[in-house]
Amino acid sequence: MALAMAAALAALPACSKDANDGGGGDNSKVEVFSWWTGPGEEDGLAAMIADFQTKNPDIEFVNAAVSGGAGSNAKAILQTRLKDGDAPDSYQRHAGLELQDDIRNGWVSDITSLYDSEGWRDVFPAELLNYLTIDGKLYAVPVNIHRSNLMWFNPKTLKDLGVDEKVPASWSDFLTVAEKIKAKGKTPLAIGPGWTQKHLLENVLLGELGKAGYDGLWNGTTDWTGSEVTEALGVFAKVLEYSDIKAPSADWQPMMDKVVSGDAAFAVMGDWADAYLKGDKGLTVDTDYAVAASPGTDNIFNFLSDSFTLPAQAKNKTAAEAWLKEAGSKSGQDAFNPKKGSVPARTDADPALYTGYLKWGLEQWQGTKDGSIQIVGSLAHGVVANNAWNAEIDTALGLFIEDGDVAKFAATVKQKYEETK
């Protein structure tokens, strides 16, 4: 990791103070920092940059994207730059409380006025804005929306196993189906490393507790040690018994490969899995693979989002604001998202641009505008818990996976909430 970070730093001349000083802070360029270097996301960023440059021909775009570690390399380098007072003009974060540390450190500026001047309150769902608002202010612009609470399966596998070719309606139903699948020698649920286990945890809790109970886990109104939560955690423990947790996949892609091959019946993963299955694997949705809301979460959208900020020390503030306007614009989001494999945070996207899974995904997201689809935020992807509490949950979950002690896990998470809020 140290070597990778050093190499990434060496490969980023645009990130040096000298490079930025060369621009003189005259807003003739904007340095944007992200981890979008992989298939799909890199193409989406390029499309959004092209749209930005059409609108802003006099601003040079400096792409300071850092590859490697699924964003971990970029985050480490960014942390160093922010501490050293060498902020880029805008940088990527997951929307929500992942940004809280940056706010407390004074590294990002309040951009609430930009939401008002750009009319974004009219095109972003009000409930989304509630999740993005921290201490009454807005600090980042969401470019896209991903959905966490999805269960994937291969219809042919389920047909061959003699079970209903659909996602079970509840986790209780899943356990019943899982017993039948296990009896036929197949793995009911594929799983991967620690973060995929937390991803599964949040969606079992959502399915068991519903929106109000789930939201309460993150704001202190749902008691982690109460009977309803401990029962839900017990269901999670039972679900793990029907997974390949003793030999988890190295990452989410090989986890999904097990579903494609028929070695496993189901997997819970976000909608980025569609881009992998459709693009990398060359498969067709509803034929080679299928997807629906995870058990018990119909009409609920568990979201995560990539967003961009205005650093307090941005050297080219006006150019940075032009980039944020691009990130929040209809044309920018419609340029980026079809290639990335996500849907726009805006609810006025052009539906003709979104096909396959994304057509359904966009319809679901647009349903949040009128309230027919409810919104909740992801734990595993930075929306509902700050970094300190999230790290404590990671540690506690690792121990819970080993010992299965529901009471200890619940008590620890509750205690760490009080210590880190």
Secondary structure, 3 states (H helix, E strand, C coil): CHHHHHHHHHCCHHHCHHHHHHHCCCCCEEEEECCCCCCCHHHHHHHHHHHHHHHCCCCEEEECCCCCHHHHHHHHHHHHHHHCCCCCCEEEEECCHHHHHHHHCCCECCCHHHHHHHCHHHCCCHHHHHHHCECCECCEEECEEEECCEEEECHHHHHHHCCCCCCCCCHHHHHHHHHHHHHCCCEEEECCCHHHHHHHHHHHHHHHHHHHHHHHHHHCCCCCCCHHHHHHHHHHHHHHHCECCCCCCCCHHHHHHHHHHCCEEEEECCCHHHHHHHHHCCCCECCCEEEEECCCCCCEEEEECEEEECECCCCCHHHHHHHHHHHHCHHHHHHHHHHHCCEECCCCCCHHHCCCHHHHHHHHHHCCCCCCCEEEECCCCCCCCCHHHHHHHHHHHHHHHHHCCHHHHHHHHHHHHHHHC
